[in-house]
Amino acid sequence: MSILNDSIEKKSIRKTILTYIGWTLFCGLFSFVYEHFSHGVYSNYMIWLFLIPLIGGVVPFAAIGAVQKFRVPERIAYNLYNSGIATLAVGSAFNGVLEIYGTTSDYMPVYWVVGGVMTALGIIFYLISGREGGRS
């Protein structure tokens, strides 16, 4: 791997980490504001919403960026993983909104299943990819 590719990959990982930090802050602020106006009704799905992009995004990509022997995920693994984390976050926010409102939905398990499957597939594709390059 050339020095140029290595530099581009580090910038890409740094950009991904900063994006996830932004989403973590947004989810925390969104939860705080939504629950502030919820008349004292709280939901754990809303309270802990910020943990999904923090633990699912910042932590693994910071590990990839910090450890030199980890490779940057290929595009399919990257897209599946990020889409899975986004689906889990949206599902948590939606479930929190429904709990605060005092209702339920039969479709809530779909968010968890689809988000979990996409995240797992992203991890599987990352682990089985043999190429030492970055995203193409």
N, C-alpha and C positions, 0 to 999 in steps of 0.2 A: 504494500500500500504506500502510495507516495505521500510526501509531506503535505501537498496541496489537498488531496482527498481527506487526509487526517484532519486538517484545519477546517474543511467544509463540514465534516461530520461533527466536529466539536461545536461548531456554530449552530448546526441543526439541533443537536441535543440541548444546547444552551437555550435556544429559542423555544423548544418544546417545554423545558423546565419553567421558563418564564411565563409561557402560556398557561401551564397548569397552576402556577402560583396565582396568576390573575383570576383563573376560574375558581380557585380555592377562596380567594378574597371575595369574589362576587357571590359565591354560594353562601359564605358566612354573612355577608351584608344582607343578601336577599332573605335569609332565614331570620335574621335579627329584625328587619323591618316588617316582614310578614307577621311574625309572632308579636311584635309590638302592637300591631293593630288587630290582633285576634281576640281581644277582650278577655285575656287571661287563660285562653285555651292553648295548650302546647302539644306538640307532637315530637316524639323522638326522631322520626324520619326527617323532620325539618331541623331540629336542633343539631343533629350530627351530619347533616348534608355536606358540610365543608370537608369532612373526612374522606369522602369518595375521591375527589380530585387530588387531595393531599396524599393519601396513602396509595391510591391507584395510579397517580400520575407523577407527582413530584418525586416521591421516594424511589420508584424503579428507574426513572430516567436519570435521576441524580446518581444512582448506583452505576448505571451504564456509563455515564460521563466520568465518574470518578475512577472506575477500575478499567485499566487500559486493555485487559484481555477480553472484556465484553465487546461484542460487535454491535454496531448500530443496526436496528431492525430493518428488514427489507420492507418495501412499500405495503405489501399485503398484510404482513404481521402488524406493522405500524397502524394502518388504517383500521383493521379489525379491532385491535386493542383499544385504540382511542374511541372508536364508535361504541365499544362495549362499556367503557367508563362513562361516556356521555349518556348512554341509555340508562345505566344504573343511577346516575345523578338525577336525570329527569324523572325516573321512576320514583326515586326517594322524595323529590320535591312534590311530585303529583300526589303520592301517597300521604305526605304531610299535609298538603292542602285539603285533601279529602277528610283526613282525620280531624283537622281543625274545624272544618265545615260540619263534621258530624255524620258523615256518610261513608259508604264503601263502594267499591267497584269490582265486578267480577274479572275485569281485565288487568288488575294490578299484578298478578303473578306473571303475566306476559313480559312486563318490563324486566323482572328479575331473571326470568329464564333466558330471554333474548340477550340481555346485557351480559349475563354470566357466560352464555355460549360464545358470544362474540369475543369477550375478553379471554376466555379459555382458548379459543381458536387462534387468537393473536399470539398468545404465549406458546402454543404448540408450534405454530409456523415459525416463530422466532427460534425455538429450540431445535427444530429439525432442519432449518435452513443451513446449508453447508457453505454457502458463499461468505467470504470474509469481508465483503464490501459493504457499502451503506445502502441507503434507499436510492432507488433508481427512478 
